[in-house]
Amino acid sequence: MAVEFRGEEFLYLVEVPSDTEGETSRTYRLFNQTSGSTTSEADAIDLSTKDKSGSDYGNVTQSISVEGVLTEGDTAIAYVKTAQRQRKFVKIIEVNTRTMTTEAGNYMISSFERSFSNGEHATYTLEGSLNGSIQEGTLAELPEGASDNN
């Protein structure tokens, strides 16, 4: 019997380059993610000749959207905000936590919003468009998330 996936089984991670020369980058979890999505779209090229008609692939684009609760100490969110302001691409990794398989790519952060409603948790929403291709992989373990010590 096939078991359905649940939304909480998918997380997004951000690779943050090291400030120190010679050190490798570190991967951080976006804290307190409440939702996320990955969208892939393809433009169609219509083909019509005397012999045949149909459609072919045009440009294929992929985008992501992640929402969550702003949390003190979230290194990934601080990096994403700075990277967008400096016009840098951000390596974002989608993780299936059941299988530990990943899809990683460099994204242009097209939208980054922080919301501060009275009486509610402060939240973030980020959207990104893929630049280049996706690399598939596997993780040995997940980075830690936000602390439960509140």
N, CA, C and O atoms as a GROMACS GRO file, in nm:
protein
  600
    1MET      N    1   0.085  -0.119   0.000
    1MET     CA    2   0.000   0.000   0.000
    1MET      C    3   0.089   0.125   0.000
    1MET      O    4   0.185   0.133   0.076
    2ALA      N    5   0.056   0.218  -0.084
    2ALA     CA    6   0.132   0.343  -0.094
    2ALA      C    7   0.094   0.436   0.021
    2ALA      O    8  -0.023   0.452   0.054
    3VAL      N    9   0.196   0.497   0.080
    3VAL     CA   10   0.175   0.590   0.190
    3VAL      C   11   0.191   0.732   0.137
    3VAL      O   12   0.290   0.764   0.072
    4GLU      N   13   0.092   0.815   0.164
    4GLU     CA   14   0.093   0.953   0.117
    4GLU      C   15   0.195   1.037   0.194
    4GLU      O   16   0.222   1.011   0.312
    5PHE      N   17   0.249   1.136   0.127
    5PHE     CA   18   0.339   1.230   0.192
    5PHE      C   19   0.258   1.335   0.266
    5PHE      O   20   0.144   1.365   0.230
    6ARG      N   21   0.318   1.389   0.371
    6ARG     CA   22   0.258   1.500   0.445
    6ARG      C   23   0.347   1.622   0.424
    6ARG      O   24   0.467   1.608   0.401
    7GLY      N   25   0.288   1.739   0.433
    7GLY     CA   26   0.362   1.862   0.409
    7GLY      C   27   0.482   1.882   0.499
    7GLY      O   28   0.584   1.935   0.455
    8GLU      N   29   0.472   1.839   0.625
    8GLU     CA   30   0.583   1.859   0.718
    8GLU      C   31   0.704   1.770   0.687
    8GLU      O   32   0.809   1.784   0.750
    9GLU      N   33   0.689   1.678   0.591
    9GLU     CA   34   0.801   1.592   0.554
    9GLU      C   35   0.896   1.659   0.454
    9GLU      O   36   0.996   1.599   0.413
   10PHE      N   37   0.866   1.781   0.414
   10PHE     CA   38   0.950   1.855   0.320
   10PHE      C   39   0.999   1.984   0.386
   10PHE      O   40   0.920   2.062   0.439
   11LEU      N   41   1.130   2.004   0.383
   11LEU     CA   42   1.191   2.123   0.442
   11LEU      C   43   1.281   2.190   0.339
   11LEU      O   44   1.323   2.129   0.240
   12TYR      N   45   1.311   2.317   0.365
   12TYR     CA   46   1.404   2.391   0.282
   12TYR      C   47   1.525   2.431   0.366
   12TYR      O   48   1.511   2.476   0.480
   13LEU      N   49   1.643   2.413   0.307
   13LEU     CA   50   1.769   2.449   0.370
   13LEU      C   51   1.838   2.555   0.285
   13LEU      O   52   1.811   2.565   0.165
   14VAL      N   53   1.926   2.632   0.345
   14VAL     CA   54   2.001   2.736   0.275
   14VAL      C   55   2.150   2.713   0.301
   14VAL      O   56   2.192   2.693   0.415
   15GLU      N   57   2.228   2.717   0.194
   15GLU     CA   58   2.373   2.705   0.209
   15GLU      C   59   2.430   2.845   0.225
   15GLU      O   60   2.410   2.932   0.140
   16VAL      N   61   2.504   2.866   0.335
   16VAL     CA   62   2.561   2.996   0.366
   16VAL      C   63   2.713   2.986   0.352
   16VAL      O   64   2.777   2.908   0.423
   17PRO      N   65   2.771   3.065   0.260
   17PRO     CA   66   2.917   3.061   0.244
   17PRO      C   67   2.987   3.109   0.370
   17PRO      O   68   2.934   3.193   0.443
   18SER      N   69   3.105   3.057   0.394
   18SER     CA   70   3.184   3.098   0.510
   18SER      C   71   3.246   3.235   0.485
   18SER      O   72   3.282   3.268   0.372
   19ASP      N   73   3.259   3.314   0.592
   19ASP     CA   74   3.327   3.444   0.584
   19ASP      C   75   3.478   3.427   0.590
   19ASP      O   76   3.554   3.517   0.552
   20THR      N   77   3.522   3.311   0.637
   20THR     CA   78   3.664   3.285   0.656
   20THR      C   79   3.721   3.213   0.535
   20THR      O   80   3.666   3.112   0.491
   21GLU      N   81   3.830   3.265   0.482
   21GLU     CA   82   3.892   3.204   0.365
   21GLU      C   83   3.940   3.062   0.398
   21GLU      O   84   3.997   3.039   0.505
   22GLY      N   85   3.916   2.970   0.307
   22GLY     CA   86   3.959   2.832   0.326
   22GLY      C   87   3.856   2.744   0.394
   22GLY      O   88   3.868   2.622   0.390
   23GLU      N   89   3.755   2.803   0.457
   23GLU     CA   90   3.651   2.724   0.521
   23GLU      C   91   3.539   2.700   0.422
   23GLU      O   92   3.514   2.782   0.333
   24THR      N   93   3.472   2.587   0.436
   24THR     CA   94   3.361   2.554   0.347
   24THR      C   95   3.234   2.621   0.396
   24THR      O   96   3.227   2.673   0.507
   25SER      N   97   3.133   2.618   0.311
   25SER     CA   98   3.004   2.674   0.349
   25SER      C   99   2.933   2.579   0.445
   25SER      O  100   2.969   2.462   0.457
   26ARG      N  101   2.832   2.632   0.514
   26ARG     CA  102   2.750   2.550   0.604
   26ARG      C  103   2.606   2.556   0.558
   26ARG      O  104   2.561   2.657   0.503
   27THR      N  105   2.536   2.448   0.581
   27THR     CA  106   2.394   2.442   0.544
   27THR      C  107   2.310   2.463   0.669
   27THR      O  108   2.331   2.399   0.772
   28TYR      N  109   2.213   2.556   0.658
   28TYR     CA  110   2.126   2.589   0.770
   28TYR      C  111   1.981   2.563   0.732
   28TYR      O  112   1.942   2.575   0.616
   29ARG      N  113   1.906   2.527   0.830
   29ARG     CA  114   1.763   2.505   0.813
   29ARG      C  115   1.691   2.638   0.831
   29ARG      O  116   1.726   2.715   0.921
   30LEU      N  117   1.592   2.667   0.746
   30LEU     CA  118   1.505   2.782   0.770
   30LEU      C  119   1.416   2.745   0.889
   30LEU      O  120   1.341   2.648   0.882
   31PHE      N  121   1.425   2.820   0.999
   31PHE     CA  122   1.352   2.785   1.121
   31PHE      C  123   1.201   2.801   1.103
   31PHE      O  124   1.154   2.886   1.026
   32ASN      N  125   1.127   2.720   1.174
   32ASN     CA  126   0.981   2.729   1.188
   32ASN      C  127   0.907   2.751   1.056
   32ASN      O  128   0.825   2.842   1.044
   33GLN      N  129   0.938   2.667   0.958
   33GLN     CA  130   0.870   2.673   0.829
   33GLN      C  131   0.724   2.632   0.847
   33GLN      O  132   0.695   2.530   0.909
   34THR      N  133   0.632   2.713   0.795
   34THR     CA  134   0.491   2.679   0.804
   34THR      C  135   0.436   2.627   0.672
   34THR      O  136   0.337   2.554   0.671
   35SER      N  137   0.500   2.665   0.561
   35SER     CA  138   0.459   2.611   0.431
   35SER      C  139   0.570   2.634   0.331
   35SER      O  140   0.660   2.717   0.351
   36GLY      N  141   0.562   2.560   0.225
   36GLY     CA  142   0.660   2.574   0.118
   36GLY      C  143   0.606   2.510  -0.008
   36GLY      O  144   0.523   2.419  -0.002
   37SER      N  145   0.655   2.556  -0.121
   37SER     CA  146   0.612   2.495  -0.248
   37SER      C  147   0.721   2.513  -0.352
   37SER      O  148   0.800   2.607  -0.348
   38THR      N  149   0.723   2.419  -0.445
   38THR     CA  150   0.812   2.424  -0.560
   38THR      C  151   0.724   2.414  -0.683
   38THR      O  152   0.640   2.325  -0.694
   39THR      N  153   0.744   2.507  -0.775
   39THR     CA  154   0.663   2.511  -0.897
   39THR      C  155   0.752   2.504  -1.019
   39THR      O  156   0.852   2.576  -1.028
   40SER      N  157   0.717   2.417  -1.113
   40SER     CA  158   0.789   2.407  -1.239
   40SER      C  159   0.691   2.435  -1.351
   40SER      O  160   0.583   2.376  -1.357
   41GLU      N  161   0.728   2.525  -1.442
   41GLU     CA  162   0.641   2.563  -1.552
   41GLU      C  163   0.717   2.555  -1.684
   41GLU      O  164   0.838   2.580  -1.688
   42ALA      N  165   0.646   2.520  -1.790
   42ALA     CA  166   0.707   2.513  -1.923
   42ALA      C  167   0.625   2.594  -2.021
   42ALA      O  168   0.502   2.582  -2.027
   43ASP      N  169   0.694   2.678  -2.099
   43ASP     CA  170   0.629   2.750  -2.207
   43ASP      C  171   0.611   2.652  -2.323
   43ASP      O  172   0.690   2.559  -2.340
   44ALA      N  173   0.508   2.674  -2.401
   44ALA     CA  174   0.484   2.588  -2.517
   44ALA      C  175   0.523   2.661  -2.644
   44ALA      O  176   0.500   2.781  -2.659
   45ILE      N  177   0.582   2.587  -2.735
   45ILE     CA  178   0.609   2.636  -2.869
   45ILE      C  179   0.517   2.558  -2.962
   45ILE      O  180   0.528   2.436  -2.973
   46ASP      N  181   0.428   2.628  -3.030
   46ASP     CA  182   0.336   2.562  -3.120
   46ASP      C  183   0.404   2.530  -3.252
   46ASP      O  184   0.475   2.613  -3.309
   47LEU      N  185   0.383   2.410  -3.297
   47LEU     CA  186   0.442   2.362  -3.421
   47LEU      C  187   0.328   2.331  -3.517
   47LEU      O  188   0.238   2.253  -3.485
   48SER      N  189   0.333   2.391  -3.634
   48SER     CA  190   0.230   2.366  -3.734
   48SER      C  191   0.295   2.368  -3.871
   48SER      O  192   0.338   2.473  -3.919
   49THR      N  193   0.302   2.252  -3.934
   49THR     CA  194   0.357   2.240  -4.069
   49THR      C  195   0.259   2.163  -4.154
   49THR      O  196   0.152   2.124  -4.106
   50LYS      N  197   0.292   2.141  -4.279
   50LYS     CA  198   0.206   2.063  -4.367
   50LYS      C  199   0.204   1.916  -4.325
   50LYS      O  200   0.109   1.843  -4.356
   51ASP      N  201   0.309   1.873  -4.254
   51ASP     CA  202   0.318   1.732  -4.215
   51ASP      C  203   0.258   1.702  -4.078
   51ASP      O  204   0.202   1.594  -4.057
   52LYS      N  205   0.269   1.795  -3.986
   52LYS     CA  206   0.221   1.768  -3.851
   52LYS      C  207   0.196   1.897  -3.775
   52LYS      O  208   0.236   2.005  -3.817
   53SER      N  209   0.128   1.883  -3.662
   53SER     CA  210   0.107   1.996  -3.572
   53SER      C  211   0.117   1.945  -3.429
   53SER      O  212   0.096   1.826  -3.403
   54GLY      N  213   0.148   2.034  -3.339
   54GLY     CA  214   0.160   1.995  -3.199
   54GLY      C  215   0.233   2.101  -3.120
   54GLY      O  216   0.247   2.215  -3.165
   55SER      N  217   0.280   2.063  -3.003
   55SER     CA  218   0.352   2.155  -2.915
   55SER      C  219   0.486   2.095  -2.876
   55SER      O  220   0.502   1.973  -2.870
   56ASP      N  221   0.579   2.182  -2.850
   56ASP     CA  222   0.711   2.142  -2.802
   56ASP      C  223   0.744   2.231  -2.683
   56ASP      O  224   0.680   2.333  -2.660
   57TYR      N  225   0.845   2.189  -2.607
   57TYR     CA  226   0.886   2.267  -2.491
   57TYR      C  227   0.958   2.395  -2.532
   57TYR      O  228   1.043   2.395  -2.622
   58GLY      N  229   0.922   2.502  -2.464
   58GLY     CA  230   0.996   2.627  -2.474
   58GLY      C  231   1.080   2.639  -2.348
   58GLY      O  232   1.143   2.542  -2.306
   59ASN      N  233   1.082   2.755  -2.288
   59ASN     CA  234   1.156   2.775  -2.163
   59ASN      C  235   1.089   2.700  -2.049
   59ASN      O  236   0.966   2.704  -2.035
   60VAL      N  237   1.169   2.633  -1.967
   60VAL     CA  238   1.120   2.568  -1.846
   60VAL      C  239   1.177   2.645  -1.728
   60VAL      O  240   1.298   2.665  -1.718
   61THR      N  241   1.090   2.687  -1.638
   61THR     CA  242   1.132   2.763  -1.521
   61THR      C  243   1.087   2.693  -1.394
   61THR      O  244   0.988   2.620  -1.393
   62GLN      N  245   1.162   2.716  -1.287
   62GLN     CA  246   1.125   2.661  -1.157
   62GLN      C  247   1.135   2.771  -1.054
   62GLN      O  248   1.226   2.854  -1.057
   63SER      N  249   1.041   2.771  -0.962
   63SER     CA  250   1.043   2.869  -0.854
   63SER      C  251   1.005   2.800  -0.723
   63SER      O  252   0.943   2.694  -0.722
   64ILE      N  253   1.044   2.863  -0.614
   64ILE     CA  254   1.009   2.813  -0.481
   64ILE      C  255   0.946   2.925  -0.401
   64ILE      O  256   0.964   3.043  -0.430
   65SER      N  257   0.870   2.886  -0.300
   65SER     CA  258   0.810   2.979  -0.206
   65SER      C  259   0.814   2.913  -0.069
   65SER      O  260   0.774   2.798  -0.054
   66VAL      N  261   0.862   2.986   0.030
   66VAL     CA  262   0.871   2.934   0.167
   66VAL      C  263   0.815   3.039   0.262
   66VAL      O  264   0.844   3.158   0.250
   67GLU      N  265   0.735   2.994   0.358
   67GLU     CA  266   0.680   3.081   0.461
   67GLU      C  267   0.712   3.022   0.597
   67GLU      O  268   0.725   2.901   0.612
   68GLY      N  269   0.725   3.110   0.697
   68GLY     CA  270   0.750   3.062   0.832
   68GLY      C  271   0.741   3.173   0.934
   68GLY      O  272   0.709   3.288   0.903
   69VAL      N  273   0.770   3.136   1.057
   69VAL     CA  274   0.768   3.229   1.169
   69VAL      C  275   0.911   3.280   1.190
   69VAL      O  276   1.004   3.200   1.203
   70LEU      N  277   0.928   3.412   1.194
   70LEU     CA  278   1.060   3.469   1.223
   70LEU      C  279   1.105   3.425   1.361
   70LEU      O  280   1.032   3.436   1.459
   71THR      N  281   1.227   3.374   1.366
   71THR     CA  282   1.278   3.317   1.489
   71THR      C  283   1.418   3.371   1.518
   71THR      O  284   1.503   3.375   1.429
   72GLU      N  285   1.440   3.411   1.640
   72GLU     CA  286   1.570   3.461   1.681
   72GLU      C  287   1.677   3.356   1.655
   72GLU      O  288   1.658   3.238   1.685
   73GLY      N  289   1.790   3.399   1.598
   73GLY     CA  290   1.900   3.308   1.572
   73GLY      C  291   1.892   3.233   1.440
   73GLY      O  292   1.973   3.144   1.416
   74ASP      N  293   1.796   3.267   1.353
   74ASP     CA  294   1.781   3.198   1.225
   74ASP      C  295   1.884   3.253   1.126
   74ASP      O  296   1.860   3.355   1.061
   75THR      N  297   1.997   3.186   1.115
   75THR     CA  298   2.107   3.227   1.028
   75THR      C  299   2.065   3.229   0.881
   75THR      O  300   2.108   3.317   0.806
   76ALA      N  301   1.982   3.136   0.840
   76ALA     CA  302   1.940   3.126   0.700
   76ALA      C  303   1.861   3.249   0.656
   76ALA      O  304   1.885   3.303   0.548
   77ILE      N  305   1.768   3.294   0.738
   77ILE     CA  306   1.686   3.411   0.703
   77ILE      C  307   1.773   3.536   0.696
   77ILE      O  308   1.757   3.617   0.605
   78ALA      N  309   1.863   3.552   0.790
   78ALA     CA  310   1.953   3.668   0.789
   78ALA      C  311   2.036   3.669   0.660
   78ALA      O  312   2.055   3.774   0.599
   79TYR      N  313   2.085   3.552   0.619
   79TYR     CA  314   2.165   3.542   0.497
   79TYR      C  315   2.082   3.572   0.373
   79TYR      O  316   2.129   3.644   0.285
   80VAL      N  317   1.961   3.518   0.364
   80VAL     CA  318   1.875   3.541   0.247
   80VAL      C  319   1.846   3.690   0.230
   80VAL      O  320   1.853   3.742   0.119
   81LYS      N  321   1.816   3.758   0.339
   81LYS     CA  322   1.786   3.902   0.334
   81LYS      C  323   1.907   3.979   0.280
   81LYS      O  324   1.893   4.064   0.192
   82THR      N  325   2.025   3.949   0.333
   82THR     CA  326   2.147   4.017   0.290
   82THR      C  327   2.182   3.982   0.146
   82THR      O  328   2.221   4.070   0.068
   83ALA      N  329   2.169   3.855   0.108
   83ALA     CA  330   2.202   3.811  -0.028
   83ALA      C  331   2.116   3.883  -0.131
   83ALA      O  332   2.167   3.924  -0.235
   84GLN      N  333   1.988   3.898  -0.103
   84GLN     CA  334   1.901   3.968  -0.199
   84GLN      C  335   1.943   4.113  -0.213
   84GLN      O  336   1.949   4.166  -0.325
   85ARG      N  337   1.973   4.178  -0.104
   85ARG     CA  338   2.015   4.318  -0.109
   85ARG      C  339   2.146   4.336  -0.185
   85ARG      O  340   2.170   4.440  -0.246
   86GLN      N  341   2.231   4.233  -0.181
   86GLN     CA  342   2.360   4.237  -0.251
   86GLN      C  343   2.354   4.171  -0.389
   86GLN      O  344   2.456   4.153  -0.455
   87ARG      N  345   2.233   4.136  -0.432
   87ARG     CA  346   2.209   4.074  -0.563
   87ARG      C  347   2.288   3.946  -0.583
   87ARG      O  348   2.345   3.923  -0.690
   88LYS      N  349   2.292   3.862  -0.480
   88LYS     CA  350   2.360   3.734  -0.486
   88LYS      C  351   2.257   3.622  -0.498
   88LYS      O  352   2.146   3.632  -0.446
   89PHE      N  353   2.297   3.514  -0.566
   89PHE     CA  354   2.212   3.396  -0.574
   89PHE      C  355   2.228   3.316  -0.445
   89PHE      O  356   2.334   3.317  -0.383
   90VAL      N  357   2.122   3.246  -0.406
   90VAL     CA  358   2.121   3.169  -0.283
   90VAL      C  359   2.099   3.022  -0.318
   90VAL      O  360   2.005   2.987  -0.390
   91LYS      N  361   2.186   2.935  -0.266
   91LYS     CA  362   2.166   2.792  -0.287
   91LYS      C  363   2.062   2.744  -0.187
   91LYS      O  364   2.084   2.749  -0.066
   92ILE      N  365   1.949   2.698  -0.240
   92ILE     CA  366   1.839   2.649  -0.158
   92ILE      C  367   1.821   2.500  -0.188
   92ILE      O  368   1.824   2.458  -0.303
   93ILE      N  369   1.803   2.424  -0.083
   93ILE     CA  370   1.794   2.279  -0.093
   93ILE      C  371   1.658   2.234  -0.040
   93ILE      O  372   1.624   2.261   0.075
   94GLU      N  373   1.581   2.166  -0.125
   94GLU     CA  374   1.455   2.106  -0.082
   94GLU      C  375   1.485   1.964  -0.035
   94GLU      O  376   1.549   1.888  -0.107
   95VAL      N  377   1.438   1.928   0.085
   95VAL     CA  378   1.467   1.797   0.142
   95VAL      C  379   1.338   1.721   0.167
   95VAL      O  380   1.244   1.772   0.229
   96ASN      N  381   1.334   1.598   0.119
   96ASN     CA  382   1.228   1.504   0.153
   96ASN      C  383   1.280   1.431   0.278
   96ASN      O  384   1.369   1.347   0.267
   97THR      N  385   1.225   1.462   0.395
   97THR     CA  386   1.280   1.408   0.520
   97THR      C  387   1.251   1.259   0.537
   97THR      O  388   1.315   1.194   0.620
   98ARG      N  389   1.159   1.205   0.463
   98ARG     CA  390   1.131   1.061   0.471
   98ARG      C  391   1.242   0.981   0.404
   98ARG      O  392   1.288   0.880   0.457
   99THR      N  393   1.286   1.028   0.287
   99THR     CA  394   1.388   0.955   0.210
   99THR      C  395   1.526   1.020   0.220
   99THR      O  396   1.626   0.961   0.180
  100MET      N  397   1.531   1.142   0.273
  100MET     CA  398   1.653   1.224   0.283
  100MET      C  399   1.710   1.259   0.146
  100MET      O  400   1.829   1.290   0.134
  101THR      N  401   1.628   1.254   0.042
  101THR     CA  402   1.671   1.296  -0.091
  101THR      C  403   1.655   1.447  -0.103
  101THR      O  404   1.569   1.507  -0.039
  102THR      N  405   1.740   1.508  -0.186
  102THR     CA  406   1.741   1.653  -0.199
  102THR      C  407   1.737   1.696  -0.345
  102THR      O  408   1.775   1.621  -0.435
  103GLU      N  409   1.692   1.816  -0.365
  103GLU     CA  410   1.702   1.887  -0.492
  103GLU      C  411   1.756   2.025  -0.458
  103GLU      O  412   1.692   2.100  -0.384
  104ALA      N  413   1.873   2.059  -0.510
  104ALA     CA  414   1.937   2.186  -0.477
  104ALA      C  415   1.958   2.269  -0.603
  104ALA      O  416   1.982   2.215  -0.711
  105GLY      N  417   1.948   2.399  -0.588
  105GLY     CA  418   1.973   2.490  -0.699
  105GLY      C  419   2.004   2.629  -0.648
  105GLY      O  420   1.979   2.661  -0.532
  106ASN      N  421   2.058   2.711  -0.736
  106ASN     CA  422   2.085   2.851  -0.703
  106ASN      C  423   1.965   2.934  -0.745
  106ASN      O  424   1.921   2.928  -0.860
  107TYR      N  425   1.914   3.011  -0.652
  107TYR     CA  426   1.792   3.088  -0.675
  107TYR      C  427   1.817   3.237  -0.660
  107TYR      O  428   1.889   3.282  -0.572
  108MET      N  429   1.754   3.313  -0.750
  108MET     CA  430   1.747   3.457  -0.735
  108MET      C  431   1.628   3.481  -0.642
  108MET      O  432   1.517   3.435  -0.670
  109ILE      N  433   1.650   3.552  -0.534
  109ILE     CA  434   1.541   3.579  -0.440
  109ILE      C  435   1.459   3.694  -0.499
  109ILE      O  436   1.498   3.811  -0.492
  110SER      N  437   1.345   3.660  -0.556
  110SER     CA  438   1.262   3.759  -0.625
  110SER      C  439   1.174   3.837  -0.528
  110SER      O  440   1.133   3.949  -0.558
  111SER      N  441   1.146   3.779  -0.412
  111SER     CA  442   1.061   3.847  -0.314
  111SER      C  443   1.098   3.799  -0.175
  111SER      O  444   1.111   3.679  -0.151
  112PHE      N  445   1.116   3.892  -0.082
  112PHE     CA  446   1.143   3.859   0.058
  112PHE      C  447   1.060   3.954   0.142
  112PHE      O  448   1.081   4.075   0.139
  113GLU      N  449   0.967   3.900   0.218
  113GLU     CA  450   0.876   3.982   0.298
  113GLU      C  451   0.882   3.937   0.443
  113GLU      O  452   0.883   3.818   0.474
  114ARG      N  453   0.885   4.036   0.532
  114ARG     CA  454   0.871   4.012   0.675
  114ARG      C  455   0.745   4.086   0.718
  114ARG      O  456   0.728   4.204   0.687
  115SER      N  457   0.657   4.017   0.791
  115SER     CA  458   0.530   4.076   0.835
  115SER      C  459   0.525   4.080   0.987
  115SER      O  460   0.563   3.984   1.054
  116PHE      N  461   0.477   4.194   1.039
  116PHE     CA  462   0.472   4.214   1.184
  116PHE      C  463   0.332   4.261   1.224
  116PHE      O  464   0.310   4.381   1.242
  117SER      N  465   0.239   4.168   1.237
  117SER     CA  466   0.102   4.203   1.276
  117SER      C  467   0.090   4.204   1.428
  117SER      O  468   0.147   4.119   1.496
  118ASN      N  469   0.017   4.301   1.480
  118ASN     CA  470  -0.003   4.312   1.623
  118ASN      C  471  -0.080   4.190   1.674
  118ASN      O  472  -0.183   4.153   1.619
  119GLY      N  473  -0.029   4.128   1.779
  119GLY     CA  474  -0.097   4.013   1.838
  119GLY      C  475  -0.069   3.882   1.769
  119GLY      O  476  -0.124   3.779   1.809
  120GLU      N  477   0.014   3.881   1.666
  120GLU     CA  478   0.046   3.760   1.590
  120GLU      C  479   0.197   3.740   1.591
  120GLU      O  480   0.273   3.831   1.625
  121HIS      N  481   0.239   3.621   1.553
  121HIS     CA  482   0.383   3.598   1.534
  121HIS      C  483   0.432   3.676   1.414
  121HIS      O  484   0.358   3.694   1.316
  122ALA      N  485   0.555   3.723   1.420
  122ALA     CA  486   0.619   3.786   1.303
  122ALA      C  487   0.651   3.673   1.205
  122ALA      O  488   0.696   3.566   1.245
  123THR      N  489   0.628   3.697   1.077
  123THR     CA  490   0.645   3.592   0.977
  123THR      C  491   0.735   3.639   0.863
  123THR      O  492   0.760   3.758   0.847
  124TYR      N  493   0.782   3.541   0.785
  124TYR     CA  494   0.858   3.571   0.664
  124TYR      C  495   0.799   3.493   0.548
  124TYR      O  496   0.740   3.386   0.565
  125THR      N  497   0.815   3.548   0.430
  125THR     CA  498   0.781   3.480   0.306
  125THR      C  499   0.892   3.510   0.208
  125THR      O  500   0.929   3.626   0.189
  126LEU      N  501   0.946   3.407   0.145
  126LEU     CA  502   1.046   3.431   0.042
  126LEU      C  503   1.010   3.352  -0.082
  126LEU      O  504   0.957   3.242  -0.075
  127GLU      N  505   1.039   3.412  -0.195
  127GLU     CA  506   1.016   3.348  -0.324
  127GLU      C  507   1.143   3.360  -0.405
  127GLU      O  508   1.212   3.462  -0.400
  128GLY      N  509   1.173   3.255  -0.480
  128GLY     CA  510   1.294   3.255  -0.560
  128GLY      C  511   1.273   3.188  -0.693
  128GLY      O  512   1.187   3.100  -0.707
  129SER      N  513   1.353   3.230  -0.793
  129SER     CA  514   1.350   3.172  -0.927
  129SER      C  515   1.483   3.104  -0.953
  129SER      O  516   1.589   3.161  -0.927
  130LEU      N  517   1.477   2.982  -1.004
  130LEU     CA  518   1.597   2.902  -1.028
  130LEU      C  519   1.684   2.964  -1.136
  130LEU      O  520   1.634   3.009  -1.238
  131ASN      N  521   1.814   2.966  -1.112
  131ASN     CA  522   1.912   3.008  -1.210
  131ASN      C  523   2.002   2.887  -1.235
  131ASN      O  524   2.079   2.849  -1.147
  132GLY      N  525   1.994   2.827  -1.352
  132GLY     CA  526   2.074   2.709  -1.382
  132GLY      C  527   1.993   2.583  -1.368
  132GLY      O  528   1.874   2.581  -1.398
  133SER      N  529   2.058   2.477  -1.322
  133SER     CA  530   1.992   2.347  -1.314
  133SER      C  531   1.984   2.298  -1.169
  133SER      O  532   2.043   2.356  -1.078
  134ILE      N  533   1.908   2.192  -1.152
  134ILE     CA  534   1.888   2.128  -1.022
  134ILE      C  535   1.988   2.014  -1.007
  134ILE      O  536   2.012   1.938  -1.101
  135GLN      N  537   2.046   2.002  -0.888
  135GLN     CA  538   2.133   1.890  -0.856
  135GLN      C  539   2.061   1.804  -0.753
  135GLN      O  540   2.018   1.852  -0.648
  136GLU      N  541   2.048   1.675  -0.785
  136GLU     CA  542   1.983   1.582  -0.692
  136GLU      C  543   2.089   1.521  -0.601
  136GLU      O  544   2.204   1.503  -0.642
  137GLY      N  545   2.050   1.489  -0.478
  137GLY     CA  546   2.145   1.431  -0.385
  137GLY      C  547   2.075   1.364  -0.269
  137GLY      O  548   1.954   1.341  -0.272
  138THR      N  549   2.153   1.332  -0.167
  138THR     CA  550   2.103   1.268  -0.046
  138THR      C  551   2.174   1.330   0.074
  138THR      O  552   2.294   1.358   0.069
  139LEU      N  553   2.101   1.350   0.182
  139LEU     CA  554   2.159   1.401   0.307
  139LEU      C  555   2.178   1.287   0.406
  139LEU      O  556   2.097   1.194   0.411
  140ALA      N  557   2.283   1.295   0.484
  140ALA     CA  558   2.305   1.198   0.591
  140ALA      C  559   2.222   1.237   0.714
  140ALA      O  560   2.167   1.151   0.782
  141GLU      N  561   2.214   1.369   0.741
  141GLU     CA  562   2.136   1.418   0.854
  141GLU      C  563   2.090   1.560   0.829
  141GLU      O  564   2.151   1.634   0.750
  142LEU      N  565   1.983   1.598   0.896
  142LEU     CA  566   1.929   1.734   0.884
  142LEU      C  567   1.999   1.827   0.981
  142LEU      O  568   2.033   1.786   1.092
  143PRO      N  569   2.022   1.954   0.940
  143PRO     CA  570   2.069   2.052   1.037
  143PRO      C  571   1.961   2.073   1.143
  143PRO      O  572   1.843   2.050   1.118
  144GLU      N  573   2.002   2.117   1.260
  144GLU     CA  574   1.907   2.142   1.368
  144GLU      C  575   1.812   2.253   1.331
  144GLU      O  576   1.846   2.343   1.254
  145GLY      N  577   1.691   2.247   1.387
  145GLY     CA  578   1.593   2.352   1.368
  145GLY      C  579   1.592   2.447   1.485
  145GLY      O  580   1.687   2.451   1.564
  146ALA      N  581   1.486   2.524   1.498
  146ALA     CA  582   1.474   2.619   1.607
  146ALA      C  583   1.464   2.544   1.740
  146ALA      O  584   1.408   2.434   1.746
  147SER      N  585   1.517   2.602   1.844
  147SER     CA  586   1.515   2.541   1.976
  147SER      C  587   1.374   2.539   2.032
  147SER      O  588   1.294   2.629   2.005
  148ASP      N  589   1.343   2.436   2.110
  148ASP     CA  590   1.212   2.428   2.177
  148ASP      C  591   1.212   2.505   2.308
  148ASP      O  592   1.109   2.510   2.375
  149ASN      N  593   1.324   2.565   2.346
  149ASN     CA  594   1.333   2.638   2.474
  149ASN      C  595   1.274   2.776   2.459
  149ASN      O  596   1.345   2.870   2.422
  150ASN      N  597   1.148   2.792   2.488
  150ASN     CA  598   1.083   2.923   2.478
  150ASN      C  599   1.045   2.972   2.615
  150ASN      O  600   0.989   3.081   2.628
   0.00000   0.00000   0.00000
